[in-house]
């Protein structure tokens, strides 16, 4: 684990107040913050694991479980909500067989609710990995997600 994170740690050596940035970089590299990763960050920053976990758990951006190969994010911000975002979320939940906030047991998909992508003109919006899909219908959601099953 230390070998995986040494590059990140080198970049922030001696920087006070780099906790959030270091945690972001670690999560970016590993996909989530494992117990082992938290222990390594704590050692590097000379803080306790409890302090690191307390900071990370305060922010919604940090995950403590692995995410799926494909990250599916459905916008439920105001514009998307008004234009059927909740139906889009339900269609994604049904197609994937998981609820928002969950990851499939085989780690193929994760499903998240997002407050806004800043693509309100395309609402309702769903992002799969880095692909943005707008003006969705429940049928389009099922078709789009089927493409990622291979």
GIDA-V400879 format. One line per field, one symbol per residue. phi: phi as a letter, one per 20 degrees, with the letter a starting at -180 (. if undefined). burial: # if it has 9 or more other ideal C-beta (glycine too) atoms within 8 Angstrom, else .. Layout:
phi=???
burial=???
This chain:
phi=.fffegfffgfdgmeemegffffffffgfenadfgfffffffffelceffffffffffdffeddcfdfgdedcdfcfgffffeogfffffffgffemcegndcfgemeccccecfadmdgfeffccddldeecclfcffffffffffefe
burial=....#..##..#.....##..######.##.##...######.##...#.###.##.....##...##.########..##..##.#######.##.#.#..##..#.######.##.##..######...###.#.#.###.##..#..
